[in-house]
Amino acid sequence: MIEETTNSEPIPVQAVSRLSDLSSEQWKSGIAAWLGWLFDGLDMHLYVLVAGPFVAELIGASSPQDPQVGFYSSWIQAAFLIGWALGGGFFGRIADRLGRSRALTLTILTYALFTGLSFFAQTWWHLLIFRFLAALGIGGEWAVGASLISETWPKRWRPWMAAVLQTGVNLGVMLAGLATYLLADYPKRTVFLVGVLPALLVLWIRHAVPETEEWHAAKEQSEQAEPRFIELFQGSVRRTTWLTLIVCSLSLTAHWAFLFWNLQHVRNLPEISGWTDSEKSQLISRMVWLVMLSSIAGNFFAGFLARWLKYRFAITGLCLAYFVSMFATYCVPRDHNSLWYGFAAIGLSQGVFALFTMYLPPLFPTLLRTTGAGFCYNIGRIAAGLGTVFFGLFSKVGDHRLALFYAGFLFLPAAAFAWLLPEPPDEISAN
């Protein structure tokens, strides 16, 4: 693939050595993917931040500590994660058939529309449906954005591009925390209106972001005989499919158990029981910012490890680091002041999920790339969704420490299977 520079000299993608060498099309693709991920993070985390009090309002419970709140809120989150998984496969297939840019606009419109509609939920199952439908778009955007960048930017930059893309998610989560902080005195449902903002991005994407040359070339060469979904489980790609499915399922289940239940755990700590709901929401927002700032640093640390040790060693090491952080944070009861240290360590370990961004797409053939990456990474969220419910039921009323503690052990088998993962074929051949 050849990219044009500002002069008449074309530069092959892999010969690009500086940011100034990138074409306008590459910049547009990178910005579109990053902004899509930014709003992914915003829309996916709005519910997590207000789950307890909002679900209590919807079911008519007297307080977020009511056991029914934990039960229904966990099922809503499970529906969200299952929708994320299905969206990754569904929109991944659309992107492989219709193109990356077209699919990107559809995913963003989907999650913006249904996040905004969550404002109008009148019962817990209304919210469950809206979150499920919003998640279809969020899951699809991950797969499409990852493939868009993988096909347009230099291969050797992948670890750093992964870090930058994941930083978009982190900043989006921080924006969700900021929105919750600023709207703390308003009804909890108000935060979902913020989730409509990504729809404005679609107008620019459809006008400015072209389809990738690699996708066009693969479509022309396929002569309409496009690969089928079942081919993910056939031939040489089968082993890769199963290994990535297992690693993603285990790690995402533990990761989302932390993302969802740690905030509910903090909200229910005995020493802040006398705080107002507004004060609790502001504390939660500050803690989210700590985790996300640490995670941003973790993204670039993960990129460094991938460049130094290769992907499978970096993924293995960071899964082990996540386990150690969860173990140390939740092995004994701690007050909210002590949890800050554990949250910083956990945030650093979350860099492992940045690596999947650029690692997974090149493992699959071009016309199965978004399908394969979207399915293998996001299908793990079905396990994560069911795990959210399981660990919620496992918890004592108002105390989710032990659930978080045991969830962390899932990173141990994730690390073991990660050790067996391959390196991207196009990077091996380039060396």
Secondary structure, DSSP 8 states (H G I E B T S, - for coil): -EEE-SSS-EEEGGG--SGGG--HHHHHHHHHHHHHHHHHHHHHHHHHHHHHHHHHHHHT-SSTTSHHHHHHHHHHHHHHHHHHHHHHHHHHHHHHHH-HHHHHHHHHHHHHHHHHHGGG--SHHHHHHHHHHHHHHHHHHHHHHHHHHHHHS-GGGHHHHHHHHHHHHHHHHHHHHHHHHHTTTS-GGGGGGGGGTTHHHHHHHHHH----HHHHHHHHHHTT----GGGGGSTTHHHHHHHHHHHHHHHHHHHHHHHHHHHHHHHT-GGGTTS-HHHHHHHHHHHHHHHHHHHHHHHHHHHHHHHHH-HHHHHHHHHHHHHHHHHHHHSS---HHHHHHHHHHHHHHTTHHHHHHHHSGGGS-HHHHHHHHHHHHHTHHHHHHHHHHHHHHHSBTTB-HHHHHHHGGGHHHHHHHHTT----HHHHHH-
